[in-house]
Amino acid sequence: MSIQKVIKNNYCIGCGACSYKNNNVTLEWDEYGALAPKGNINELDDEICPFSTHHNESSIANSLYEGIESLHFHQKVGYYHEIFAGFASEGKYRENASSGGLTTWLLVELMSKKLIDGVIHVGLSKSNEQLYSYSISESIEEIKVKTRSQYYPTRFDNALENINTEKKYAVVGIPCYIKAIRLLCKKNEELNISLKYFIGIFCGHLKTKAFSELLSWQQGILPANLSSINFRVKNSSGTASRYNIKVTSSSGVERMAQTGHLYGTDWGLGLFKPEACEWCDDIAAEVADVVFGDAWLPKYVSDSKGTNIVLSRNLEISTLLKEGASAQRLFLEHIDVDDVIHAQAGNYRHRQEGLLVRIKDADLEKKWHPQKRDFLLPPEVDEERKEIYRIRKIISNKSHAIFLEAKKKNNLIFFFFNMAFYEVKYRILTKSLIKNGIKYIYYVANYLKKKGVK
């Protein structure tokens, strides 16, 4: 395992662990809208990178949670104390959130009770180079502003470098970012003392900048003119999964469309997915104290206001949540670990069945890849599923280059046309060609209607 091999073989996720307090390395945007290290990578520490360390999620989690009697264990989600489905009943937490508002509620509760002095999380960026970035919130008002899921590449190194080591913080991130920060804490005692709570987010995969640009361009706002995007605007009717995406141009033009009306919002396609995401087997942020996600379950998805799944590994956090429910500030009900797995069923298939296929294919090609946890992999995958995982990987890889060429030509139809060949193969394999073929025509026609907006 080697961080140099991770970088050179394009497995870097761009988290910022290797550039934290390191003047020899910087993270820069590549042509596809992803963050990548530049500079002297030859002396980087393998043990701070989530894809090169010999410490996997299981070994880190064992060092944190093994032996705590009240914790249970399931190999698909790791350790857990309590599992809930629910939402914030008080205030506007739920209204302003992507889902049930419980992530922000917990952060505010930790701050209100003076258990932390600040939160390190993602919010609107002050830089012209990016729409979102990591920063530090040191007031309840700041925490409440930085809400909702942002499907956008970010780095945490600059924010971590600006913490006050005399203060305590909660840090929020997707699984590989939480893992990377845990690894940094092993190397840096001040950081280890200052970071008190690790808040995880269930993750399907990350996106490059191109994802926001595609969503904007389809609504008539050119990538170069995109000034802001809200990835999760709730509908007042319909299901929780049918939310809106709102984009704003540099001239102030606003457009909004439902996910089902925009190409690329089918997470299974994996458009603009970094290669690193194909080599991650942690869905439930197994080294976080608590992890939040969407309750994609029949019982909850029909409620357009949104419902969270919460899996806690921290007794203190479990107590805060239960106290909130007892005071009717939260609505919580216990669910089973199988409900969590069911809510993320497609994600688990792709990250475990699909990962086995990707490992075997890479080994046949004698291509280096990160080591993964064998016990999570199935013994075998049937031939039809193998082809589905392979075409998904092709679609993901092709989307980067084809979209870049479409931007150079200033022609989104070029992207639609050239992606169609690969998507047809995928839809034939998934037996959904007719339904999604009609959708594809709709996406193109809908874009052509809005093409003139600046």
C-alpha positions in Angstrom: 0.0 0.0 0.0 1.4 3.4 -1.0 0.0 6.9 -1.1 2.1 7.5 -4.2 0.4 4.6 -6.0 -3.0 6.0 -4.8 -2.3 9.4 -6.4 -0.6 8.1 -9.6 -3.4 5.6 -10.3 -6.1 8.1 -9.7 -7.5 6.7 -6.5 -7.2 10.0 -4.6 -10.5 11.4 -3.3 -9.1 14.9 -2.7 -9.9 15.1 1.0 -6.9 17.1 2.0 -5.3 14.8 4.5 -2.0 14.8 2.8 -1.8 18.6 2.4 -2.8 19.2 6.1 0.1 21.3 7.5 2.3 20.3 4.6 3.8 23.1 2.5 5.2 20.7 0.0 1.8 19.6 -1.3 -1.2 21.6 -2.5 -4.6 20.4 -3.7 -5.6 21.8 -7.1 -8.6 21.4 -9.4 -8.0 19.2 -12.4 -9.7 19.7 -15.7 -12.6 17.4 -14.7 -13.5 19.4 -11.6 -11.9 17.1 -9.0 -9.3 18.0 -6.4 -5.9 16.3 -6.7 -2.5 16.7 -4.9 0.3 18.6 -6.7 3.9 19.0 -5.5 6.3 16.7 -3.8 4.3 13.5 -3.2 7.3 11.2 -2.7 7.7 11.8 1.0 4.0 11.6 2.0 2.9 9.4 4.8 0.9 6.4 3.7 -0.9 6.2 7.0 -2.8 9.5 6.6 -4.5 8.5 3.4 -7.8 6.6 3.6 -6.9 4.5 0.5 -3.3 3.7 1.3 -3.3 3.1 5.1 -3.0 -0.5 6.4 -5.6 0.6 9.0 -9.0 -0.3 7.5 -12.3 0.8 8.9 -12.7 -2.3 11.0 -9.4 -2.0 12.7 -10.0 1.7 13.4 -13.5 1.0 14.7 -12.2 -1.8 16.9 -9.7 0.6 18.5 -12.6 3.0 19.2 -15.5 0.8 20.1 -14.5 -2.8 20.8 -15.3 -3.9 24.4 -18.0 -1.3 25.1 -20.7 -3.6 26.4 -23.8 -1.6 25.2 -22.6 -1.7 21.5 -23.8 -4.2 19.0 -22.0 -5.2 15.8 -23.1 -6.0 12.2 -20.5 -6.4 9.5 -22.4 -4.2 7.0 -22.8 -1.1 9.4 -20.1 -1.7 12.0 -20.7 -1.0 15.6 -24.0 0.6 16.8 -25.7 1.5 20.1 -29.1 2.8 18.9 -30.7 3.0 15.5 -33.6 5.4 14.9 -35.8 6.8 12.1 -37.1 10.3 12.8 -37.0 14.0 12.4 -36.7 17.3 14.3 -40.2 18.4 15.5 -39.1 21.8 16.8 -38.1 24.9 14.9 -37.3 24.9 11.2 -34.6 22.2 11.3 -36.7 19.8 9.2 -38.0 22.4 6.9 -34.4 23.7 6.1 -32.8 20.3 5.9 -32.3 17.8 3.1 -34.1 15.2 5.2 -35.3 15.1 8.8 -33.0 17.9 10.2 -31.5 15.7 12.8 -27.8 16.4 11.9 -28.2 20.1 12.4 -30.3 19.6 15.5 -27.6 17.5 17.1 -24.9 20.0 16.2 -26.9 22.9 17.7 -27.6 20.7 20.8 -23.9 20.0 21.3 -23.2 23.7 21.0 -26.1 24.8 23.3 -24.9 22.4 26.0 -21.3 23.7 25.6 -20.1 20.3 24.8 -18.3 21.9 21.8 -17.1 25.3 20.8 -17.5 24.9 17.1 -18.3 22.7 14.1 -16.1 21.9 11.1 -18.5 21.3 8.2 -19.4 22.2 4.6 -21.1 25.4 3.7 -21.2 28.1 1.0 -17.7 29.0 -0.1 -16.2 32.5 -0.1 -13.9 31.6 -3.0 -14.8 32.2 -6.6 -13.1 28.8 -7.4 -15.8 26.7 -5.8 -19.4 26.8 -4.6 -18.9 24.9 -1.3 -16.1 24.4 1.1 -15.2 23.3 4.6 -15.2 26.0 7.3 -15.6 26.4 11.0 -18.9 27.5 12.6 -18.6 28.9 16.1 -22.2 30.1 16.7 -25.6 28.5 16.5 -26.6 30.9 13.8 -23.7 29.8 11.6 -24.5 26.1 12.2 -28.1 26.6 11.1 -27.0 28.2 7.8 -24.8 25.3 6.8 -27.4 22.7 6.3 -28.4 20.2 3.6 -26.4 17.7 1.6 -23.9 19.2 -0.9 -22.9 16.8 -3.7 -19.7 18.7 -4.4 -16.0 18.1 -4.0 -14.5 19.7 -0.8 -11.3 19.5 1.2 -11.0 19.8 5.0 -7.3 20.6 5.5 -7.6 24.4 5.5 -10.4 24.3 8.1 -8.5 21.9 10.3 -5.5 24.2 10.2 -7.6 27.1 11.5 -9.0 25.5 14.6 -8.1 26.8 18.0 -6.4 23.9 19.8 -7.8 25.2 23.1 -11.3 24.5 21.9 -13.4 21.4 21.2 -15.1 20.7 17.9 -17.4 18.3 16.1 -16.5 17.5 12.5 -18.9 16.3 9.8 -18.0 14.3 6.8 -18.6 11.4 4.4 -17.1 8.0 5.5 -13.7 8.3 3.8 -13.2 11.9 5.1 -14.0 10.8 8.6 -11.6 7.9 8.2 -8.9 10.3 7.0 -9.4 12.7 9.9 -9.3 9.8 12.4 -5.9 8.8 10.8 -4.6 12.4 11.2 -5.7 12.4 14.8 -3.4 9.3 15.3 -0.5 11.5 14.1 -1.4 14.8 15.8 -2.2 14.9 19.5 -3.5 18.4 19.5 -5.9 17.5 16.7 -6.9 14.4 18.5 -7.8 16.4 21.7 -9.6 19.2 19.9 -11.9 17.0 17.7 -14.4 15.6 20.2 -17.3 14.3 18.0 -17.1 12.7 14.6 -20.4 13.0 12.7 -20.8 10.8 9.6 -23.1 10.9 6.6 -24.3 7.8 4.7 -22.6 8.0 1.3 -23.5 6.6 -2.1 -20.5 8.3 -3.8 -18.9 11.8 -4.2 -19.3 13.9 -7.4 -16.9 16.3 -9.2 -17.8 19.9 -10.0 -19.2 18.6 -13.3 -22.3 17.3 -11.6 -23.5 20.8 -10.5 -22.6 22.1 -14.0 -24.7 19.4 -15.7 -27.7 20.2 -13.5 -27.3 23.9 -14.2 -26.7 23.6 -17.9 -29.9 21.5 -18.4 -31.8 24.3 -16.8 -30.4 26.8 -19.3 -27.5 28.3 -17.2 -24.1 27.7 -18.7 -21.4 26.1 -16.4 -19.3 29.3 -16.5 -22.4 31.3 -15.3 -23.4 29.1 -12.4 -23.1 31.1 -9.1 -25.0 28.8 -6.7 -26.8 25.5 -6.5 -29.2 24.0 -3.9 -29.1 20.3 -4.4 -32.0 19.5 -2.1 -35.1 21.7 -2.2 -38.1 19.9 -0.8 -41.4 19.5 -2.7 -44.6 20.0 -0.7 -46.1 16.9 -2.3 -44.8 13.6 -3.7 -42.1 11.4 -2.1 -39.1 12.6 -0.2 -36.9 11.2 -3.0 -38.4 13.6 -5.6 -36.9 16.8 -4.4 -36.0 19.8 -6.5 -32.6 21.2 -7.6 -32.3 25.0 -7.7 -29.6 26.8 -9.6 -28.8 30.5 -9.9 -26.7 32.3 -12.6 -24.2 35.0 -12.0 -26.7 37.5 -13.4 -29.3 36.4 -10.8 -31.5 34.2 -13.0 -33.0 31.3 -10.9 -34.2 28.0 -12.2 -35.6 24.9 -10.4 -36.4 21.4 -11.6 -37.3 18.1 -10.0 -34.7 15.4 -9.9 -36.7 13.2 -12.2 -36.7 15.8 -14.8 -32.9 16.2 -15.0 -30.4 13.7 -16.5 -27.7 12.4 -14.2 -29.7 12.4 -10.9 -30.1 8.6 -11.1 -27.4 7.7 -8.6 -27.0 4.2 -10.0 -25.5 5.7 -13.2 -22.6 7.1 -11.3 -22.0 10.1 -13.5 -18.9 12.1 -12.5 -18.0 9.6 -9.8 -14.3 9.8 -8.7 -12.5 6.5 -9.2 -11.8 6.3 -5.5 -15.5 5.8 -4.8 -15.4 2.5 -6.7 -12.9 1.3 -4.1 -14.7 2.3 -0.9 -16.5 -0.3 1.1 -17.7 1.9 4.0 -21.3 3.1 3.6 -22.2 3.7 7.2 -19.2 5.8 8.2 -18.1 3.0 10.5 -15.5 5.2 12.4 -17.9 8.0 13.1 -19.6 8.5 16.5 -23.0 8.8 14.8 -24.1 8.6 11.2 -27.1 10.2 9.5 -28.9 9.5 6.2 -32.2 9.5 4.4 -34.8 6.9 5.5 -35.3 5.5 2.0 -37.9 3.0 3.4 -41.5 2.5 2.3 -42.8 3.6 5.7 -41.1 7.0 5.5 -40.3 7.9 1.9 -43.9 9.0 1.2 -43.5 11.9 3.6 -42.1 14.7 1.5 -40.9 16.6 4.6 -38.1 14.1 5.0 -37.1 11.5 7.6 -33.6 10.6 8.8 -32.0 7.3 9.6 -29.7 7.7 12.6 -27.1 5.1 13.8 -25.3 6.1 17.0 -22.2 4.5 18.4 -21.7 7.1 21.1 -23.7 6.7 24.3 -23.6 10.5 25.0 -25.1 11.2 21.6 -27.7 8.5 22.0 -28.7 10.1 25.3 -29.1 13.5 23.8 -31.3 12.1 21.0 -33.5 10.2 23.4 -33.8 13.2 25.7 -34.9 15.3 22.7 -37.5 12.7 21.8 -38.8 12.5 25.4 -39.3 16.3 25.4 -41.1 16.0 22.1 -38.5 18.1 20.4 -37.7 15.2 18.2 -39.8 12.3 16.7 -37.8 9.1 16.9 -38.7 5.4 16.6 -36.4 2.5 16.8 -35.7 0.5 13.7 -33.6 -2.6 13.0 -30.2 -2.9 11.5 -31.9 -4.7 8.6 -33.9 -1.6 7.9 -30.7 0.4 7.5 -29.3 -2.2 5.1 -32.6 -2.3 3.1 -32.6 1.5 2.8 -29.1 1.3 1.3 -29.6 -1.9 -0.6 -28.5 -0.8 -4.0 -25.5 1.0 -2.5 -24.4 -2.2 -0.6 -24.7 -4.3 -3.8 -22.6 -1.9 -5.8 -20.0 -1.5 -3.0 -19.7 -5.2 -2.2 -20.8 -7.4 -5.2 -19.5 -4.7 -7.5 -16.3 -4.3 -5.6 -15.6 -8.0 -6.0 -16.0 -7.7 -9.8 -13.7 -4.6 -9.8 -11.0 -6.3 -7.8 -11.0 -9.4 -10.0 -10.9 -7.4 -13.2 -8.1 -5.2 -11.9 -6.1 -8.3 -10.8 -6.6 -9.9 -14.2 -5.2 -6.6 -15.8 -2.4 -6.6 -13.2 -3.5 -3.2 -12.2 -2.6 -2.0 -8.6 -5.6 -1.1 -6.5 -6.3 -0.3 -2.8 -6.7 -3.3 -0.5 -10.2 -4.0 0.7 -11.9 -6.0 3.5 -12.3 -9.5 2.2 -15.0 -10.5 4.7 -17.4 -8.0 3.2 -17.2 -9.5 -0.3 -19.6 -12.2 -1.5 -18.2 -15.5 -2.7 -19.3 -14.9 -6.2 -21.4 -12.7 -8.5 -23.6 -13.9 -11.3 -22.6 -13.0 -14.9 -25.5 -10.7 -15.5 -24.7 -8.6 -12.4 -21.0 -8.5 -13.4 -21.9 -6.9 -16.7 -24.1 -4.3 -14.9 -21.2 -3.3 -12.6 -18.8 -3.1 -15.5 -21.0 -0.9 -17.7 -21.6 1.4 -14.7 -17.8 1.8 -14.3 -17.5 2.6 -18.0 -20.4 5.2 -17.8 -18.7 6.8 -14.8 -15.3 7.0 -16.5 -16.6 8.2 -19.8 -18.8 10.9 -18.3 -15.7 12.9 -17.2 -14.1 13.2 -20.6 -17.3 13.5 -22.6 -18.6 16.3 -20.5 -15.3 18.2 -20.6 -15.4 18.0 -24.4 -19.0 19.2 -24.4 -18.0 22.2 -22.4 -15.2 23.0 -24.9 -17.7 22.7 -27.7 -20.3 24.6 -25.7 -22.7 21.9 -26.7 -24.6 19.9 -24.2 -26.3 17.8 -26.9 -22.8 16.4 -27.6 -22.8 15.0 -24.0 -26.3 13.6 -24.4 -25.5 12.0 -27.7 -22.2 10.4 -26.7 -23.4 9.1 -23.4 -26.5 7.5 -25.0 -24.5 4.6 -26.4 -23.3 3.5 -23.0 -26.6 4.1 -21.3 -28.5 2.0 -23.8 -26.2 -0.9 -23.0 -26.8 -0.3 -19.3 -30.6 -0.1 -19.7 -30.7 -3.3 -21.7 -28.8 -5.1 -19.0 -31.2 -3.7 -16.3 -34.2 -4.3 -18.5 -35.3 -0.7 -18.3 -34.7 0.5 -21.9 -38.2 1.6 -22.9 -39.0 3.5 -19.7 -35.6 5.2 -19.6 -35.4 5.7 -23.3 -38.5 7.9 -23.1 -36.9 9.7 -20.2 -33.8 10.4 -22.2 -35.7 12.0 -25.0 -37.5 14.1 -22.4 -34.2 15.3 -20.9 -33.0 16.5 -24.2 -36.3 18.2 -25.2 -36.5 19.8 -21.8 -33.0 21.2 -22.2 -33.7 22.6 -25.6 -36.6 24.5 -24.3 -34.4 26.3 -21.7 -31.3 26.6 -23.8 -31.4 30.4 -24.2 -31.3 31.3 -20.5 -28.0 33.0 -19.3 
